Each structure stands twice: as structure tokens, then as C-alpha cells.
Amino acid sequence: MRIKSFLYSLIYVGIATISLLGIYPSSPLFFEWSYIAVLLTFPVSVLGFALSYAMGISYALILLLQLIMFFICWFITYRVMMKRKNS
């Protein structure tokens, strides 16, 4: 369960992180569908989007915030999976 929840969280938050880093046209990771991916991963990307909107593109801050969001998402996913397994 631990590895499965880790992979789910890594993929979900990873998509959000790449999308947040690709919002600005001057970014090397820019792609046109980044806003759609940010909306699909809204729960973990809302703070990163607000940060990048308020302060401009700051790769280090976005990565740090997304790392924190990854650990929170992993913890919640693990707890939900363990709860379903025990039910």
C-alpha cells in the first residue's frame, strides 16, 4: 500500500508541478495545455498557482511548495487506502 500510494501521489503532484512550471510562455517547460492540467490537479496546484501569480515565476518556491504538497497528498492517500483495506 505504501508504494502504491507513493506512486499515485508522485504522478498526481508531478503533473501539477510540471503544469505550474509551464504556465508562463517564457518558461522552458511551457505548453499550451498547462492550464487544463492545473485545473485537473487543482487541489494540489492552487497554492502554487497563487504563488506564481503573486510573485511571478519562481522555480525554487514552486518546487518547495509542491514538495510539501506531495508529502501531504501522500499521507492522505496512504490513510485512505489503509482505511479501505481495513474496511
C-alpha positions, 0 to 999 in steps of 0.5 A: 500500500505504501508504494502504491500510494507513493506512486499515485501521489508522485504522478498526481503532484508531478503533473501539477508541478510540471503544469505550474512550471509551464504556465508562463510562455517564457518558461522552458517547460511551457505548453499550451495545455498547462492550464487544463492540467492545473485545473485537473490537479487543482487541489494540489496546484492552487497554492502554487498557482497563487504563488506564481501569480503573486510573485511571478515565476519562481522555480525554487518556491514552486518546487518547495511548495509542491514538495510539501504538497506531495508529502501531504497528498501522500499521507492522505492517500496512504490513510485512505487506502489503509482505511479501505483495506481495513474496511 
